[in-house]
């Protein structure tokens, strides 16, 4: 890796995070995530082998027993013969194991880095086995044995030959009928969990295995909790799960609000990805994805796949309601609606008032919506002023034209941002457009005075909401450049010390905003477990 050079157009602060995400995707065997990251950064594909070698070396440093994962030879582990690694996640690694005394092949899961595991990690590992062992369902993996060997806790479960739903989705969306059939089976399995007092909390395509006949089977109870445990006052607000599939209440760490409807949200996210080929929310980092889950409305599935029937889209979106009360009351109710849809019966979707629809549109397209909410009223007020006093038409016409062009470019950048590969540069396009047109409007109004140019401060603060430091500095420097332009073109302005103070204010606003974002980033980073998982 010493000769590794990031792509010339890759943001310096973003590239290390992308490498870290890609390495974790390799660790987890998440082929869909690997493919997504390769599409964002094609250079990653060239370094796959190097990253795997580094990964294997790191495993040896943390836990020598993990060397068996890279070995093709049989490794004896108690009464089991380990015959290769099947996959690994943030907490455990799963091996294909043979049990000679019963002449059967099982999947054996052990805790990653067990000698250094915390008490909480061990507790969660044992809890996963305990919860899963009391469940019996044809589409839920069956636990056979829980034990410990050489200080290494483990449990064995059904070995399911085949692949994961995540791997299959790496090839694109599923046929609509197959996606619906899959989710009906998965939803009924989840309802069986709920009937036994268990909430899964980590439903996602990589936790759904497809057996040799193509039937789905639910696995991985590492984050599952018994319903009554959520009432324990010692439960903390730690964010656990996979951002693209977790419910808003789970993403916000409101653990006491997590119910069966939280799993219904995750089922909707899985259905969304099976229909569209991508989850409802995905961003450059897990934290950005969490923010989208909490704040934004998903784009309708038909945006990505026009072949999706409208009624099926409504079923999917009902699962993804921000408010738990707007979702299906149970996974079984969701499965029954999907079965009715399969029979040609179209379930009624609750009607929404114009106000609710407008609010959802704003949450779905916040960057454009909030700008237009400022541009449109300003345009209408100035237009009304011109109609009342026709003599001012010539004065305000350039401003009205500028506002129209500003709004048009805002809609253009929003349309471009809906394409995943263009999301990064559209943020810069939004910002530069705001600075240029604000400067033009102030110039037409001959406004170099401090009372009006304080609008530049607002632009810097808005850039801070993106939590992107490069964007903050671009905003600060752009606003200073715009202010200097106004000063040069002004007929007269205040005494020389006033512009100097204003520039100092803009610099301080930029530095303070950047400082706060950097502090927040340092606080957030330890909570990230890789591309898709928060611990």
N, C-alpha and C positions, 0 to 999 in steps of 0.2 A: 504493500500500500504506500511505500515511500515515494513512488513516482505518480501517485494519484493526483490528478488535477481536476477540480470541479469544472463543469461547463461554464463558459465565459458569461452566459446570461443568467446563471444561477445566483440568487441573492446570497451574500456571504453568510448571513445569520441563519438562513433556511437550510443550506446544504448539509451541515452536520446533523441537523434534526432528521432530514430525509434519509441519510445513511443509517441513523439509529433506528428509524421506522422500518427500513428495508431489512436490516439485520434481524429485528424482532419478528418480522413477518416470516423470514426464513426459519427462525427458531420454532415458530408456531405452526409451520407448514401451511400457512395461509396463502395459497397460490393466487387467490383473487386479489388480495392486498398487494402481493408482489407485482402482479400485472398492472394494477392501478399506478403504483409508484414508478414502474418502468415507463408507463405512458407519460407521466409527469416529467421524469428525468430519464431519457433513453440511455444515458451514460451508465446507469446502474446495471443494466444488463451485462455490460462488459466485465463487471467486477463481482459477479455472482459467486464464482468459484473462490475468489480471494476472501470474500465475506464469510463463506461457509467454513473455510479453513480457520479463520480467526475465531469464528463461533465455536468450533470444536476445541481449539486451544483454550479458550476462555472456560469452557465446561470442565476441562481437565484441571484447571487451576482451582475452580470452585469446589468440585466434587470428583475425585478420581474414579468413583464408581461409574461416572457417566461415560467413561471410555468405552463401555460396552455398547454405547449407542453407535459408535463409529466402526465397531468390529462386526465382521460378517460371521465370526465364530460363535458357537453356542456358549453362553455364560451361565454357570450354575448359581442360582439364587434361592437358597433354601431347597425346597422340594420342587422348584420350578426351573425350567431351562429357558433362559431368555434368548430369543432368536430374532432380534432386530427391533429397532425403535419404530413405533407407529406414529408418534407425534408428541409434541410438548406444548405447554402453555405457560402462563406466568407463574404457576405454582407447582405443577407436576409434569412428569414425563411418563408416557405410556409405552409399554413393550408388548410385543407378541410373545407369549410364553406357552410352553408345553408342560402339562402336568402328567408325568408318567403313571402315577398310581391310579389315576382315573382315565388315562389315555384320552385326554382332551386338550384342545388349544383354547387358551383364554387370553384376555387382555389384562396385563398387570400394570397398575399405576402406582408409582412411588413419588415421594416428595422430592422436588428438585433441591439439591444442596442441603440434604437433611442435617448433616453435622452442624450447619450454621443457621438452620431454620429457627425462626422465633417461635415463642410459645403460641402466638396468635396464628401463625402459619400452620403449626401442627394441629391446633384446635380446629381450624377450618378444614384441614385435610381429613381428620377423623370425622368431623361433622358431615362432610360430603358422603363418606361411606355409610355413616349411620342413617342419614336421611334416605339415601338411595336403596339401602338394603331392605327397607320396609315397603318398597313399591314393587308391584308385579303388574306389568302391562305389556302387551305384545310389541308396542312401539316405544318402550323405555328400556334401556339396558338393565340387565339383571346383575346384581352383586352376588358373588359366590362366597368370598372369604375376606375377612379383615384381619391383618396380623402385623407382625414386626419381625424383621430378621437383621441381625447385626446392627441394631439401633436404627434401622431404616424402616419406617412405617410404610405399609403397602396395602392394597386391596386388589382383588381380582374380580373380573366381570366378564360378561359375554364377549367373545371375539367376533366382531362383525366384519367379514370380508367385504371389500368394496371401497367406496370413496366417501368423501363428505359432500354435503350439499354445497359448501363453499367452493370446493374444487370444481364441481359441476358448473356452478355459476361463473367460474372463471372463463368459461367458453361463451358467456352471454346469457340473456334471459331464457327462461324455460317456455315451452308452449303453454298457452294460457290454461288449457284444460288440465295439463299435468301440474302446473303450479297450484291450481285450486285443489286438486285431489291431494297433493302433498300437504297443503296447509290444513285441510280437513283432518287428516290423520294426526298431524303434529298438534293441532288445537285440542283434539280429543285426548291425546296423551297428556297435554298440559292440564286439561280439566281434571284428569285422573289424579295428577299431582295435587291440585288444589283441593280435591275431595278428601285427600289424605293430609290436609293441613300444611302443604309444602308450596312455597313460592320459589320458582327457579332463579329469577333475577339475572340470568345471563343467557337468555335465548338468542341464538344467532346461527347463521348457516354452518359455521365450523363445528357447532355442537349438535348437528344433525347428521348422522351417518346413514348412508344408503347401502343396504345389504345386497347380496348377489341377485336378488329379484327386483331391486330398485325400490324397495320399501324403506321409508324413513324410520330412524330409531333415535330417540333423544338420549344424549349423553351429557356428562360433565355437570356435577352438582356442587362444584367448588364454591359457588356463591349462594347456593340455595339456603333458605332459612325457613324454619317452622313459623307459621303465622303468629303463634303466641309469643315468639321471641321479639317481635317488633314492638311489643308493649313494654319490654324491659327498659327501664329508665337509664341503664348503663350504655345503651346503644349510642354510638357516636354518629356524626354526620359525614364520615368518610365516604368518598365517592368510589363505589365498586361497580365494575361492569365494563361493557364495551360501548363507547359513546354513540356509535351509529345506530345502535339497537336499543339503547336504554330509554326509559320513559323520562319526561321532564322532571318529575318529582324525584326520580332516582338520580338524574344528572345533577340536580340541585343539592343532593345529599340529605333530602328530607325523608329519612329512613322510616319514620313513623307513618308517613303517608303512602308507603309502598304496600300495595294490596294485589289481589288477583288481577285487577285491571292494569297493573303495571306490566305483567306478563302479556296481557292482551295487546298492549302497545308494541311490545317486542315482536309478537306474532304478526302485527300489521307491518312492521319494518321488514320482516322476512318475506312476507307476501309482496311488498313493494319491490324488493330486490329481485325476487323470482320473476316478476312481471316486467321490470324495467332494466334489469342488469346492473343496478347500483342501489345502495340503500338510500333512504329519504334524505339523510344528511351526511355529508362527508366533506372534510376541509383539510387544510395543509397540516394540521396538528390535532391531537385529541382534544386539547382545550378549546380550540376554535370550533370543533365539532360539538362539544358540550354546549357552547354558547348558542349555536344554531338550534340544537335540540330544545333549549329552554326558551328561546326568543322568537324563532322564525317558524313560519308555516311551511310544510313541505310543498313542493311543486306537484300538481296533480300528476298521477302516473301517466296519463295520456300525453303529457308534455314530452315524455321520453319514448312512448310506444303508442302510436295512434290506433293500433289494432285492439287495445284494451277497451272492452265495453264500458259504457258510462256507469251502469249499475254496479259493476265489479269495482270500478274506481271509487265509487261512493262507499262501498263496504270497506275497502282498504283505508280510505281517509277517515272513516269513523273510528277505526282502531287507533289512528294517529292523532286523535284529539288531544290538545294540551291539557284540558281539564279531564281528570279521570271520570267524572260524571257523564261526560259526553261519549265515552267509549262503550263498547259492549260490556254488559255486567259480568259476563263470564266467557271463558274460552269455548264452552259448549254452545253458548248462544251465537258466537261467531261461526263455529263449525256448522250449525244448523242453517244460518243465513247463506253460507257458501253452498251447502247442499241444495237449498231451495233455488239458488241462482243456477246451479248445474242442471236442475230440472226445468229451467225456463221460467221459474217463478221469480219475479223481481221484487226483492224486499223493499219496503218503503223506507226512504232515508229522511230523517227529520229536516223539515224546512228551516231555513235560516233567514232572519230579518236582514234588510239592506245594511243596517248598521254593523251587524256581525260580519256580513260578507265584506264590507269595506275594511273593517278592522283586520280581517284575515288577509286581504290583499296587501295591506300595509306591512303586516308581519312577514308576508311571503316575499315582498320586494322592498325591504326597508330603505336601502340606499337611495333608490329612485323616489320612493313614496315621500320620504321626509323632505327631500329637496323640492319636489313638486308642491308639497304643502306650503312651502315658503315662496316659491316662484309664482304659482298660479294666483294666490290672493294679491300679491304685489302687482302682477300684471292687470288684474281686474280693477284694482283701486286706481292705478294710473290711467287705465282706459276710461274709467268713469270720470276721472278728473278732466280728461281731454274732451269728453262728450259734453260735460257741463260748461267748460271754458275752452271753446275751440281755438282760442288764440295760442294755447300752449302746445298744440299738436306738433309744431316743428321742433319744440324743445324736447318733448318726451318721445317722439317717434324713434330715435336711435335707441333709447332705453327699452321701449316696447319690443323693438326688433331683437335687441340683445337678450331679453328675457325669453322670447320665443325660441331663439337659437339655443340658449342655455337649457331650456326644457327639452328641446329636441335631442341634444347631445346626451342629456341625462337618460332619456329613454333608450338611446342607442347603446350607451355603456351598460345599462341594465340588461338589455337583450344579449349583449356579448357576454356578460357575466354568467348567464345561464349555461354557457358552454364551459365544462370543467377546466379545460386547458387554458382558458382565457381569464379565469377569475383573478389571478394574481395581478396582471397588468391593468385590468379594468379599475382596480382600487386606485392606482396612480392616475388613470385617466379621469376618474371622478374628481380627484383632488385638484389636479391641474386645471380642469375645466372650471371648478368653483373659483379658484384664485384669479384666473384670467377674466372671467365674466364679472366677478365682483369688482375687480379693478376697473373694467370698462364702465360699469354702471356708476362707480364713484367718480370716474374721470368725466363722464358726461355731466354729472351733477356738480362738477368742480369741487369735489369734497376731499380736500387734503387735510381738513381739520380733524383734530383728535376725536371729537365726539362721534364721527362717522366711521373712521378707519378702525375703530375698536372691533368692527366685524371680523377683522383678520384674526383677532384673538379667538373668536368662536371657531374659525376654521382649524386652528391649531388644536384646540380642545377636542373637536370632532375627530381629527386624525388620531388623537390619543385613544379614542374608543376602539380603534382597530387593533390596539395592542401591538402594533408594528412600528418599531423604532425608526426604521428607514423612512416610513411614511410621515412620521412626526417631524423629522428633520427636513424632509422635502417641503412639508407644509410651512415650517418656520422660515426657511430660506426663501421659499416662493412668496410668502406674505411680505417679508422684508423687501424683496425685489419689487413687488407690486406697489408698496408704499413709497419706495424711492422713485419709482416711475411717476406716481402722482405728484410728488414734490417737484420733480423736474418740469412737469407740465403745468403746474399751478401758476396762476397769474400772481398770486401773493399768498403767503402763509404766515403762521405765527413766528415769533422770534426764534432764532436758530436753536435755542436750547430745547424747545418743545419737540421738534422732530427727533432730536437726539434721545430725549427721554422716551419717546414712543418706540424707537428702534430698540432701546434697552429693554422696554417692557415686552416686546415681541420675542427678543432673545431669551429673557428670563422665563417667559411662558413656555417656550420650546424646551429649555433645559429642565424646568420643573416637571413638565409633562413626560419627557423622556425618562427622567429619574424615577418618577412614580411607576411608569410602565416597566422599567427595568427591575424595580423592587418587586412588583407583582409577578413578573416572569420568574424571578428567583424563588419566590414563595410557591409558585405553581409547579415548577419543574420537578421537585421531589415526588409529587403525587402522580407523575406520569409513569406508566409501566411499559410504554412502547406505543406502536401505532394503533391503536384500537383499543387499548385497555387502560383503565385507571385503577389504581389500587390505593 
